[in-house]
C-alpha cells in the first residue's frame, strides 16, 4: 500500500505535466507540493507508523492529508492518491475517526473527478463510494479476524505457561509424596525405635545397667542405619544437571560416573537414536528411576557392573538399566515385598503410570536383572 501511494503520486504528477505541457502558473507549486508530500510520507515510513506514539502518528497523518488536499484542490489528478490514505487512516485512527476521515476523503475524490470530467456523471458519484465501502468492509473484517487470532495466540501461550507450571507443581507434589513415604518408612520408624530404646535404657539404668547399655547400643545401631538413610536422601536430592537446565543425557552420564566412583559397581551410560525434547516431568521421572534402580543394584544385586541405556524411538523414549548381579524371581512374594520401599518397583511403576508408560522387569536367579522404563511421547503431546 505504501508503494502504491508513491506510484499513484508519480502517475498523477506525470499526468498533470502531460496535460499542461506549456507550463501552467501553478506547475512549480504542484511539483513542490508533490515533493513535500513524498518526503513527509517517506519520513513517516522511516520512523515507523506502528512503533511511534499514537499522538505522533496522528500528527503525521494530518500533515499528509493536508498536503494532499491542497494538491487535489490545485490539480484533481492527485485524487486517486486517496486510496492508500484510506488504509493508512484505518490503521492509524480509531475506527469511528477513521470512517469519518474516509468519508471526507471520498467526498473530495468525487468532487475532483467531476472537475476533471467537466460534466455530471453518475458513475463518478456512485463509483468511488461503492469501492471505498467494499474496501473498508474488507479491511475491518480482516482487522477483526487478526484481533481474534492474536487473542487466540495469547491464550495458547498463556495455556502453555499454565500447563508448564502445573507440570512443575505435579512433579513437586509427587516428589514430596515419595519423600514422605521414604521418610516415614525409614527415618521416622528409626527415630521411633531409638526413642523406645532410650526410654527403656532410662527405666533400667539404675536397676540393670547391663540391659540399659544393651538398649543404648541398639539405639546407636539404629542411629547408624538412620544416618546411612539420611545420607542416601541427600545423595538423591543433590542438585543435578536437570536443575540447572541440563539435558537428561548429561544427568544420566553424571549419575553413572558418580555411582562408579562411589561404589564397587562400574556403571556405563549409552544413548541411542535422535535426541528429542522431553518434558520436565519425563526427564525427572527417568532420572529418579535410574537412581532408584542403581540404588537397588548397589544394595541388593551384588553386581560388578551395570549399564544405563537411553533410547529414542521416535514415538517413545526407553531407559534400560541392566546389571550382572545375582538376579531374582520377579514374581516371587519375597521380591514383591522387597519392592515396597521408596525405590522399589511399585514406586517406579507409579511414576510411569502417571506418564502413560510402563515398566518391564526381566530377571532370573544368577542371571542379572534388566529394568526397562518406556514412556510414549505422542501420549504426552495430547495429554494435558
C-alpha positions in Angstrom: 0.0 0.0 0.0 2.9 2.4 0.7 4.4 1.5 -2.7 1.0 2.1 -4.3 0.9 5.6 -2.8 4.3 6.6 -4.3 3.2 5.1 -7.7 -0.1 6.9 -7.8 1.7 10.2 -6.8 4.2 9.8 -9.6 1.4 8.9 -12.1 -0.7 11.9 -11.0 2.3 14.3 -11.4 3.1 12.9 -14.8 -0.5 13.2 -15.9 -0.6 16.8 -14.8 2.6 17.7 -16.6 1.4 16.0 -19.8 -1.9 17.8 -19.6 -0.1 21.2 -19.1 2.9 21.0 -21.5 3.3 24.7 -21.7 3.9 25.1 -18.0 1.0 26.5 -16.2 1.4 29.1 -13.5 0.7 26.5 -10.8 3.1 23.9 -12.2 6.0 24.8 -9.9 3.7 24.7 -6.9 2.4 21.3 -8.0 5.9 19.9 -8.3 7.0 21.3 -5.0 3.9 20.1 -3.1 4.3 16.6 -4.7 7.9 16.5 -3.4 6.8 17.7 0.0 4.1 15.1 0.2 6.5 12.4 -0.9 9.1 13.5 1.7 6.5 13.7 4.6 5.1 10.3 3.7 8.6 8.8 3.5 9.6 10.3 6.8 6.7 8.6 8.4 7.8 5.3 7.0 11.4 5.7 8.2 10.2 6.4 11.7 7.7 3.5 11.6 4.0 4.3 11.7 3.3 1.5 14.2 6.3 2.0 16.5 5.7 5.7 17.2 3.3 7.1 19.8 -0.3 7.5 18.8 -0.2 11.3 19.0 2.8 11.5 16.7 1.2 9.1 14.2 -1.9 11.3 14.1 0.1 14.4 13.6 2.0 12.8 10.7 -1.3 11.6 9.1 -2.8 15.1 9.5 0.2 16.6 7.6 0.0 14.1 4.8 -3.8 14.6 4.4 -3.4 18.4 4.5 -0.7 18.5 1.8 -2.7 16.1 -0.3 -5.9 18.2 0.0 -4.0 21.2 -1.3 -2.7 19.2 -4.2 -6.2 17.9 -5.1 -7.6 21.5 -5.0 -4.8 22.7 -7.4 -4.8 19.5 -9.5 -7.7 17.0 -9.3 -5.4 14.4 -11.0 -4.0 13.6 -7.5 -7.4 12.4 -6.2 -6.6 8.7 -6.6 -3.7 9.0 -4.1 -6.5 8.9 -1.5 -6.8 5.1 -1.9 -3.6 4.3 0.1 -4.6 7.1 2.5 -7.8 5.3 3.3 -5.9 2.3 4.6 -3.4 4.5 6.4 -6.2 6.2 8.2 -7.9 3.0 9.1 -4.6 1.6 10.5 -3.7 4.8 12.4 -7.0 6.2 13.8 -9.8 4.7 15.9 -12.5 3.1 13.9 -15.0 5.9 14.2 -12.5 8.7 13.4 -11.1 6.6 10.5 -14.6 6.2 9.0 -15.1 10.0 9.2 -11.8 10.6 7.5 -12.6 8.0 4.8 -15.9 9.7 4.2 -14.4 13.2 3.8 -11.6 11.9 1.5 -14.2 10.1 -0.6 -16.2 13.3 -1.0 -13.1 15.2 -2.1 -12.3 12.4 -4.6 -15.9 12.7 -6.1 -15.6 16.5 -6.4 -12.1 16.1 -8.0 -13.3 13.6 -10.5 -16.3 15.7 -11.5 -13.9 18.7 -12.0 -11.7 16.5 -14.3 -14.8 15.3 -16.3 -16.2 18.8 -16.6 -19.7 17.3 -16.5 -22.2 15.5 -14.3 -21.6 11.7 -14.3 -23.5 9.4 -12.0 -20.7 6.8 -12.3 -18.2 9.3 -10.8 -20.6 10.0 -8.0 -21.6 6.4 -7.1 -18.4 4.5 -8.1 -15.9 5.9 -5.5 -18.3 5.4 -2.5 -19.0 1.8 -3.6 -15.3 1.0 -4.0 -14.5 2.6 -0.6 -17.4 0.8 1.1 -16.2 -2.6 -0.1 -12.5 -1.9 0.7 -13.3 -0.6 4.2 -15.6 -3.5 5.0 -12.8 -6.0 3.8 -10.2 -4.1 5.9 -12.3 -4.0 9.1 -13.2 -7.7 8.7 -9.6 -8.7 8.3 -8.6 -6.5 11.3 -11.3 -8.3 13.5 -10.0 -11.6 12.3 -6.4 -10.6 13.1 -7.5 -9.5 16.5 -9.2 -12.8 17.2 -6.1 -14.6 16.0 -3.9 -12.5 18.3 -6.2 -13.2 21.2 -6.1 -16.9 20.4 -2.3 -16.9 20.2 -2.1 -15.1 23.6 -4.5 -17.7 25.1 -2.4 -20.5 23.7 0.8 -19.0 25.1 -0.8 -18.5 28.5 -2.2 -22.0 28.5 1.2 -23.4 27.7 2.7 -21.5 30.6 0.0 -22.7 32.9 0.5 -26.3 31.8 4.2 -26.0 32.3 3.6 -24.6 35.8 1.1 -27.4 36.5 3.6 -30.0 35.4 6.2 -28.5 37.7 3.7 -28.4 40.6 2.7 -32.0 39.9 6.3 -33.1 39.8 7.0 -31.3 43.0 3.9 -32.9 44.8 4.8 -36.3 43.5 8.4 -36.0 44.8 7.1 -34.7 48.1 4.8 -37.7 48.4 7.7 -40.1 47.5 10.0 -38.5 50.1 7.3 -38.5 52.8 6.8 -42.3 52.2 10.5 -42.9 52.4 11.0 -40.7 55.5 8.0 -42.4 57.2 9.3 -45.9 56.3 12.9 -45.3 57.3 13.9 -42.3 59.3 10.6 -41.9 61.2 10.5 -45.5 62.2 14.2 -45.4 63.2 13.7 -42.4 65.3 10.7 -44.1 67.0 12.7 -47.2 67.7 15.6 -45.1 69.1 13.1 -43.3 71.4 11.8 -46.6 72.7 15.3 -48.0 73.3 16.4 -44.9 75.1 13.3 -44.8 77.2 13.9 -48.5 78.1 17.5 -47.7 79.0 16.4 -44.8 81.2 14.0 -47.1 83.1 16.6 -49.9 83.7 19.7 -47.7 84.1 19.7 -48.0 88.0 18.3 -51.5 88.3 20.0 -53.3 85.4 23.0 -51.3 84.0 23.9 -54.1 81.6 20.4 -54.2 80.0 20.5 -50.4 79.8 23.8 -50.4 78.0 22.3 -53.0 75.6 19.4 -50.7 74.9 21.9 -47.8 74.2 23.9 -50.0 71.9 20.8 -50.9 70.0 19.8 -47.3 69.8 23.3 -46.4 68.5 23.0 -49.1 65.8 19.6 -47.8 64.7 21.1 -44.3 64.6 23.9 -45.5 62.3 21.3 -47.0 59.9 19.3 -43.8 60.1 22.4 -41.8 59.2 23.0 -44.0 56.3 19.4 -43.5 55.1 19.7 -39.7 55.5 22.9 -39.7 53.5 21.2 -41.6 50.8 18.4 -39.0 50.7 21.0 -36.2 50.4 22.7 -38.1 47.7 19.4 -38.5 45.7 18.4 -34.8 46.2 21.7 -33.2 45.4 21.4 -30.5 42.7 21.7 -32.2 39.3 22.2 -31.1 35.7 18.4 -31.1 35.3 18.1 -28.4 38.0 20.5 -26.2 36.0 18.8 -26.7 32.7 20.9 -29.6 31.6 19.7 -32.5 29.4 18.6 -35.9 30.6 21.6 -37.5 28.8 24.1 -35.3 30.8 22.3 -36.1 34.1 22.4 -39.8 33.4 26.0 -39.7 32.3 26.9 -37.8 35.6 24.9 -40.3 37.6 26.8 -43.2 36.1 30.2 -41.6 36.7 29.2 -40.8 40.3 28.0 -44.4 41.0 31.2 -45.8 39.5 33.3 -43.5 41.7 31.4 -44.1 45.0 30.5 -47.8 44.8 32.0 -51.1 43.7 29.8 -51.2 40.7 31.1 -50.0 37.3 28.2 -48.1 35.6 28.3 -47.2 31.9 25.9 -44.9 30.1 24.9 -45.1 26.4 22.4 -43.1 24.3 20.8 -44.3 21.1 18.6 -42.6 18.5 17.9 -39.0 17.6 17.5 -37.0 20.9 14.0 -35.5 21.4 12.9 -32.6 23.6 11.4 -34.2 26.7 9.0 -32.6 29.1 10.5 -31.8 32.6 8.3 -34.4 34.3 9.6 -37.1 31.9 13.2 -36.2 32.5 12.7 -36.1 36.3 10.8 -39.5 36.3 13.5 -41.2 34.2 16.3 -39.8 36.3 14.6 -40.9 39.6 14.0 -44.4 38.1 17.7 -44.6 37.2 18.7 -43.5 40.7 16.4 -46.0 42.3 17.4 -48.9 40.1 21.1 -48.2 40.7 20.4 -48.0 44.5 18.9 -51.5 44.3 21.9 -52.7 42.3 24.3 -51.3 44.8 22.4 -52.6 47.9 20.9 -55.9 46.8 22.3 -57.2 43.4 25.9 -57.8 44.3 26.8 -56.8 40.8 30.2 -55.9 39.4 28.9 -53.8 36.5 25.7 -52.1 35.3 24.6 -50.2 32.2 22.3 -47.3 31.6 20.9 -47.1 28.0 18.6 -44.2 26.9 16.9 -44.9 23.6 14.9 -42.5 21.5 12.5 -44.5 19.3 10.6 -41.6 17.7 7.2 -42.3 19.3 8.6 -43.2 22.8 11.7 -42.9 25.0 13.1 -46.0 26.8 15.5 -46.2 29.7 17.1 -49.6 30.3 19.1 -50.4 33.5 20.9 -53.8 33.3 23.3 -55.4 35.8 25.2 -58.6 36.1 24.2 -59.3 39.6 22.6 -62.3 41.3 19.2 -61.6 39.9 15.9 -62.6 41.4 12.5 -64.1 40.5 10.2 -61.0 39.9 7.0 -63.0 40.6 8.2 -64.3 43.9 6.4 -63.0 47.0 9.7 -62.0 48.7 10.7 -59.9 45.6 7.3 -58.2 45.7 7.7 -57.4 49.4 11.2 -56.1 48.9 9.9 -53.7 46.3 7.5 -51.9 48.6 10.1 -49.4 49.7 10.5 -46.0 48.1 13.0 -47.0 45.4 11.2 -50.3 44.8 9.4 -51.5 41.7 5.9 -50.3 42.7 7.2 -46.7 43.1 8.8 -46.9 39.6 5.6 -48.2 38.1 3.6 -45.5 39.8 5.8 -42.8 38.3 5.5 -44.3 34.8 1.7 -44.8 35.0 1.3 -41.1 35.7 3.0 -40.5 32.3 1.2 -43.3 30.4 4.4 -45.5 30.5 5.2 -49.0 31.6 7.9 -50.8 33.5 9.2 -54.2 32.3 11.4 -56.4 34.6 13.5 -59.3 33.2 15.5 -61.3 35.7 16.2 -64.7 36.9 18.4 -66.0 39.8 22.0 -65.9 38.9 21.4 -64.1 35.5 21.3 -60.5 36.4 18.4 -58.0 36.0 17.2 -55.7 33.3 14.7 -52.9 34.0 13.1 -51.2 31.0 11.1 -48.0 31.5 9.2 -46.9 28.4 7.2 -43.6 28.1 5.2 -42.8 24.9 5.9 -39.3 23.7 2.7 -39.0 21.5 0.5 -39.5 24.5 2.3 -36.7 26.4 1.7 -34.3 23.4 -2.1 -34.8 23.6 -2.5 -35.2 27.3 -2.9 -32.0 29.4 
